[in-house]
Amino acid sequence: MAGLPSAITVYEVGPRDGLQNEAEPVPTAVKAELVRRLLAAGLPVVEATSFVHPRWVPQLADAGELLDTLAGDLGDAARDLPVLVPNERGLDRALERGCRHVAVFGSATETFAQRNLNRSWDQQFAMFAPVVERALAAGADVRAYVSMCFGDPWEGDVDPDRVVETGQRLLAMGATQLSLGDTIGVGTAGQVGDLVRRFVAAGTPVDRLALHFHDTYGQALANVLAGLLAGVTTYDASAGGLGGCPYAESATGNLATEDLLWFCRGLGIDTGVDLDAVVAASAWLADARGRPSPSAVVRALTG
């Protein structure tokens, strides 16, 4: 197809976003092995965990233990695994372990900001500002997520201009990349292209944008295609299609890494990732969890 990039970056979020919504916490040793397998498959970025308070996301209560385990396996390279930091305390814990890549998680809507961050939409920026400033001063880069970019389970359709304003405020703080999330999976290809064009028209370089899709309505890969045609070359995905959001019950699984890799292979787009190795990692994790993988490609290649 004309107008597509020759290569993209797959930003693996499975160990963090994929496992945060599990009914029961996954053992630290299993998480560490998953990270190792995904790195060995050639994924260039693997987001490891989140330094969120255990009361809010008990599935990630072992964040420090996990990074310590990975440091023993990977040495200094473990410091390059991104981690989510919801606030300054989370940043403190990440910097104590020498993390070089951190992320903050904002909201495009008022209601989700209140439910997820216990802040108003406007107040969230005051919370993030010192996190970003201190992270940059410590030599770390900062990724910013924007959730509810296309629809919100409480507010309905989301004004794309509000999404652009949210993202630009986070970039102005010093975030190096902005991941636009369809948290509940209601976005369509037309909306995706429109939102990317609005960001570009507002002065945001397209190479600063990433896209994060959920497959609730089966639209994730169509939305990827719209993003590719709009010039976006970084896509979040979760091995095996795991994930959701503990504060948005209608958020189902993330776009499966394997489905994205298969899709890109068919389009002749290079990812640098070994599809078979990712499938094997997801099949191994499915066995460890005692449940089949949600990924269509995993089921097809292992069935």
Secondary structure, 3 states (H helix, E strand, C coil): CCCCCCECEEEECHHHHHCCCCCCCCCHHHHHHHHHHHHHCCCCEECCEECCCCCCCHHHCCHHHHHHHHHHHHHHHHHHCCEECCCHHHHHHHHHCCCCEEEEEEECCHHHHHHHHCCCCCHHHHHHHHHHHHHHHCCCEEEEEEECCCEECCCEECCHHHHHHHHHHHHHHCCCEEEEEECCCCCCHHHHHHHHHHHHHCCCCHHHEEEEEECCCCCHHHHHHHHHHCCCCEEEEEHHHCCCCCCCCCCCCECEHHHHHHHHHHHCCECCCCHHHHHHHHHHHHHHHCCCCCCHHHHHHHC
